[in-house]
Amino acid sequence: MTSERAIGWGIVATGSIAHSVTGDLRLLENSRLAAVSSRLHFRAEEFARQYGVERAYDDVRALVEDPAVDVVYVATPHAQHPPVVELALEAGKAVLCEKAFSTSLAETTRLVELARDRGVFCMEAMWTRFNPLIVQLRQLVADGVIGDVRSVSADLGFVAPHDRSHRLWDPAQGGGVLLDVGIYPVAFAQMLLGAPQDVTVSGSLNEQGIDAEAGMLLRWTGGARAHLEASLVSPVPGSALVLGTTGRLEVPPRFHHPSLLRHVNTPGRGVEEVREIELEAEGRGYVPMLRAVAQAVREGRTECPEMPLSDTVEIAAILDEALGLLGVEYPEPAPLGALGAAQRSR
């Protein structure tokens, strides 16, 4: 693929996240909206008209097989990710899949192995990793600006209306706080410290056996630790803090798409030097991630260094262990033929 060729995007599902991301896709240079699919054809057509998508399908297979589609963006609920990702990878199409990648470590590992075996680009859509301020935060930590990282804190949550059929509360759709919200604090800690040695969790389940809130403590060899909080029943601020031996980095709410980063240097006892960095988001904040994916596909790369598949597996392992400790169990992923009912609900 030449560096000049426009990347054709295919959007699977027409729910709220698809609207947000597709709005930013329209701001992306040298890309085109090739196709969209939904269970109901009229919804796909409405979506196509709204965003200028070239073709509308009521069959995800037709979208994947469309020669104009280079990248398949999977925006279905979590439990419906695996069949679509597998279909796209088998067809040799690049994949950008919403988080969480799947509802289990086993399924995530299987799909990652498939992507690597096929030599096809595949990435979990962790937009936080591409936020310019988070990129700067990672660089400051890598440069040793705050010394050795000893502690990471991150929290995120909101009060979700309790509708048993909504994807956030429905086990069949991969509902629960950890996969939808808790993945952000977990991914933030893993980004800075890697895979933890130990995971402990405390939380509560609703009457359907789905996690409604969770507090986690991750520990690493050498004593580094992460304190993480996620909730669907409390208005959690959404801040993050990285404590080092010579300073700290503060990310005010909401840390998963920040507009402000604060570096606090502590050169001497009782002395603090504060530097603030502010940046405005491009669109809704997805543009840097989408641009990186498009460039990787043009260059024939199979991963992005900001969010490699190895990180997706490590994050899935943490979430899988925490869900197991809480006693959350999900049904097996539905086959592709049952996909339609979920395509428009995320």
C-alpha positions in Angstrom: 0.0 0.0 0.0 1.4 3.4 -1.0 1.7 6.2 1.6 -0.6 8.3 -0.6 -3.5 5.8 -0.7 -6.6 6.8 1.4 -7.4 4.2 4.0 -10.9 2.8 3.7 -12.7 2.3 7.1 -15.5 -0.1 7.7 -17.6 0.5 10.9 -19.3 -2.4 12.5 -22.3 -1.3 14.6 -24.0 2.1 14.9 -24.2 2.8 18.7 -22.9 5.8 20.6 -19.2 5.0 20.5 -19.4 4.4 16.7 -20.9 7.9 16.3 -18.1 9.5 18.4 -15.3 7.7 16.6 -16.8 8.1 13.1 -17.1 11.8 13.8 -13.4 12.0 14.4 -12.7 9.7 11.4 -14.2 12.5 9.2 -11.4 14.8 10.5 -8.7 12.3 9.6 -6.6 13.2 6.6 -6.2 10.7 3.7 -8.9 8.4 5.0 -12.4 7.5 3.7 -15.5 6.1 5.2 -16.1 3.0 3.0 -18.8 1.1 4.8 -21.0 0.6 7.8 -23.0 -2.4 9.0 -25.9 -2.7 11.4 -28.4 -5.5 12.2 -31.2 -3.3 10.8 -30.4 -1.9 7.3 -32.3 1.3 7.9 -30.0 2.1 10.8 -27.0 1.5 8.7 -28.5 3.8 6.0 -29.2 6.5 8.5 -25.7 6.3 9.9 -24.2 6.4 6.3 -26.2 9.5 5.4 -25.2 11.3 8.6 -21.5 10.7 8.1 -21.1 10.3 4.4 -20.3 6.6 4.5 -20.2 5.1 1.0 -22.1 1.9 1.6 -24.5 0.5 4.2 -24.9 -3.2 5.0 -27.1 -5.3 7.3 -24.5 -8.1 7.1 -21.1 -7.8 8.7 -19.7 -10.4 6.3 -20.5 -8.1 3.4 -18.7 -5.3 5.1 -15.6 -7.4 5.8 -15.6 -8.7 2.2 -16.0 -5.2 0.7 -12.7 -4.6 -1.2 -12.9 -0.9 -0.4 -12.5 -1.6 3.4 -8.9 -1.7 4.6 -9.6 -1.4 8.4 -12.5 -2.9 10.3 -13.5 -0.8 13.3 -15.4 -3.0 15.7 -17.8 -1.0 17.9 -20.1 -3.7 19.2 -20.5 -4.6 22.9 -17.6 -6.6 24.4 -19.1 -10.0 24.1 -19.6 -9.6 20.4 -16.1 -8.6 19.6 -14.5 -12.0 19.0 -16.6 -13.3 16.1 -16.2 -10.0 14.2 -12.5 -9.7 14.9 -12.0 -13.3 13.8 -13.9 -12.8 10.6 -11.9 -9.7 9.7 -8.6 -11.3 10.5 -9.4 -14.4 8.5 -10.2 -12.1 5.6 -6.9 -10.3 5.9 -8.4 -7.0 7.0 -6.8 -4.8 9.6 -8.7 -4.5 12.9 -9.3 -1.8 15.4 -11.4 -3.3 18.2 -13.0 -1.4 21.0 -12.0 -2.1 24.5 -12.3 -4.5 26.3 -10.9 -6.7 23.5 -13.1 -9.6 24.8 -14.6 -10.9 28.0 -11.8 -13.4 28.8 -8.1 -13.8 28.7 -8.5 -17.1 26.8 -10.5 -15.4 24.0 -8.2 -12.4 23.9 -5.1 -14.6 23.6 -6.7 -16.7 20.9 -7.5 -13.7 18.8 -4.0 -12.2 19.3 -2.4 -15.4 18.2 -4.7 -15.4 15.1 -3.6 -11.9 14.2 0.0 -12.7 14.6 -0.4 -16.0 12.6 -2.1 -14.1 9.8 0.3 -11.2 9.9 -2.6 -8.7 10.0 -2.7 -5.4 11.8 -4.8 -5.6 15.0 -5.1 -3.3 17.9 -7.4 -2.6 20.9 -8.8 0.9 20.7 -7.1 2.3 23.8 -7.3 6.0 22.8 -5.7 7.1 26.1 -2.4 5.8 24.9 -2.3 8.2 22.0 -3.4 11.3 23.9 -0.5 13.8 23.5 -0.4 14.5 27.3 -0.3 10.8 28.1 2.5 10.4 25.5 4.4 13.2 27.3 3.7 11.5 30.7 5.2 8.3 29.5 8.2 10.1 28.2 8.7 11.9 31.4 8.6 8.6 33.3 11.0 7.0 30.8 13.4 9.9 31.2 13.5 9.5 34.9 12.1 12.9 35.6 10.2 11.8 38.7 12.8 9.1 39.6 11.6 5.5 40.1 7.8 5.0 40.0 6.7 3.7 43.4 2.9 4.1 43.2 0.2 4.7 40.7 -3.4 5.7 41.5 -6.3 6.0 39.1 -10.0 6.0 39.4 -12.9 6.3 37.0 -16.7 5.9 37.2 -20.2 7.3 37.0 -23.7 6.4 38.1 -25.2 4.2 35.4 -29.0 4.0 35.2 -29.9 0.4 36.2 -31.5 -1.0 33.0 -31.1 -4.8 33.0 -31.1 -4.8 29.2 -28.4 -2.2 28.8 -25.0 -3.5 27.8 -23.5 -2.2 31.0 -25.6 -4.6 33.1 -26.2 -7.4 30.7 -23.9 -10.5 31.1 -24.6 -11.6 27.6 -23.2 -8.4 26.3 -20.1 -8.5 28.6 -21.5 -5.9 31.0 -19.9 -4.8 34.3 -17.6 -2.1 35.5 -14.3 -3.7 35.0 -14.5 -4.4 31.3 -16.1 -1.0 30.5 -14.6 1.4 33.0 -12.0 -0.4 35.1 -10.0 -1.2 32.0 -8.8 2.4 31.9 -7.2 2.5 35.4 -5.8 -1.0 34.8 -4.3 -0.1 31.4 -2.8 3.1 32.9 -1.0 1.2 35.6 0.1 -1.5 33.2 1.4 1.1 30.8 3.8 2.4 33.5 4.7 -0.7 35.4 4.0 -3.7 33.2 2.4 -7.0 34.4 1.9 -7.1 38.2 3.0 -9.8 40.4 -0.2 -9.9 42.5 -3.8 -8.7 42.0 -6.3 -8.2 44.8 -9.8 -6.8 44.5 -12.9 -5.9 46.5 -16.2 -4.9 45.1 -19.9 -5.6 44.7 -22.1 -7.5 42.2 -25.6 -6.8 41.2 -28.5 -9.3 41.1 -27.3 -10.5 37.7 -23.9 -11.4 39.0 -22.2 -8.4 37.2 -19.6 -6.3 38.9 -21.0 -2.9 39.8 -17.9 -1.5 41.5 -14.4 -2.6 42.2 -11.3 -1.4 44.1 -8.0 -3.1 43.1 -4.5 -3.3 44.5 -1.8 -4.4 42.1 1.7 -5.2 43.4 5.0 -5.5 41.6 8.3 -7.1 42.6 10.3 -4.5 44.4 7.3 -2.9 46.2 5.7 -0.7 43.5 1.9 -0.7 43.7 -1.2 0.6 42.0 -4.4 1.6 43.8 -7.3 1.5 41.3 -11.0 2.3 41.6 -13.9 1.9 39.2 -17.7 2.2 39.7 -21.0 2.2 37.9 -22.8 3.3 41.1 -20.7 6.3 42.3 -19.6 9.5 40.6 -15.9 8.8 40.7 -13.8 11.9 39.8 -11.5 10.2 37.2 -8.1 11.4 38.2 -4.6 9.7 38.1 -1.4 10.2 40.1 2.1 8.8 39.5 4.4 9.0 42.5 8.1 8.7 42.0 11.2 9.1 44.2 11.9 12.7 43.1 8.5 14.0 42.1 5.0 13.2 40.9 2.7 13.5 37.8 -0.9 14.5 38.3 -3.6 14.0 35.7 -6.8 15.8 36.7 -10.2 14.5 35.6 -10.7 12.8 33.3 -7.4 11.1 33.1 -8.3 8.8 30.3 -8.6 11.7 27.9 -6.9 14.6 29.7 -6.4 18.2 28.7 -4.0 19.0 31.5 -0.9 17.3 32.9 0.9 18.6 36.1 4.5 17.8 36.9 5.5 18.4 40.5 9.2 18.3 41.1 10.6 17.9 44.7 14.2 19.0 44.6 14.4 19.4 48.4 12.5 18.8 51.6 9.4 21.0 51.6 10.2 22.5 48.2 7.9 21.9 45.2 8.3 23.1 41.6 5.1 22.8 39.6 4.8 22.8 35.8 1.6 22.5 33.9 1.1 21.4 30.4 -2.2 22.0 28.6 -3.4 20.7 25.2 -6.7 20.9 23.3 -8.0 17.7 21.9 -8.4 17.1 18.2 -12.1 16.5 17.7 -13.4 14.3 20.5 -9.9 13.0 21.2 -9.8 9.9 19.0 -7.9 11.5 16.1 -4.3 10.7 17.3 -5.2 7.0 17.7 -7.0 6.8 14.3 -4.1 8.6 12.6 -1.6 6.1 14.1 -3.6 3.1 13.0 -4.0 4.5 9.4 -0.2 5.2 9.2 0.6 1.7 10.5 -1.7 0.1 7.9 -0.1 2.2 5.1 3.3 1.1 6.2 2.4 -2.5 6.4 3.0 -2.8 10.2 0.9 -5.2 12.2 1.0 -3.3 15.6 1.3 0.2 17.0 4.0 0.6 19.6 1.8 2.8 21.8 -0.7 -0.1 22.2 1.0 -3.5 21.3 -0.9 -6.7 21.4 1.3 -7.9 24.3 -0.2 -5.0 26.4 -3.7 -6.1 25.4 -2.9 -9.6 26.7 -1.4 -8.3 30.0 -4.4 -6.1 30.6 -6.8 -8.9 29.8 -4.9 -11.1 32.3 -5.3 -8.5 35.1 -9.0 -8.1 34.4 -9.6 -11.8 34.1 -8.0 -12.4 37.5 -10.0 -9.6 39.1 -13.3 -10.8 37.6 -12.5 -14.3 38.8 -11.8 -13.1 42.3 -15.1 -11.2 42.3 -17.0 -14.3 41.0 -18.1 -12.8 37.7 -18.8 -15.3 34.9 -19.7 -14.5 31.4 -21.5 -16.8 28.9 -19.5 -18.1 25.9 -19.2 -15.5 23.0 -22.2 -15.7 20.7 -21.6 -17.0 17.1 -21.4 -14.5 14.3 -25.0 -15.3 13.2 -26.3 -13.9 16.6 -24.3 -10.7 16.2 -27.1 -8.5 14.8 -29.0 -7.8 18.0 -25.9 -6.2 19.6 -24.5 -4.2 16.7 -26.3 -1.0 17.5 -26.3 -1.1 21.3 -22.9 0.1 22.4 
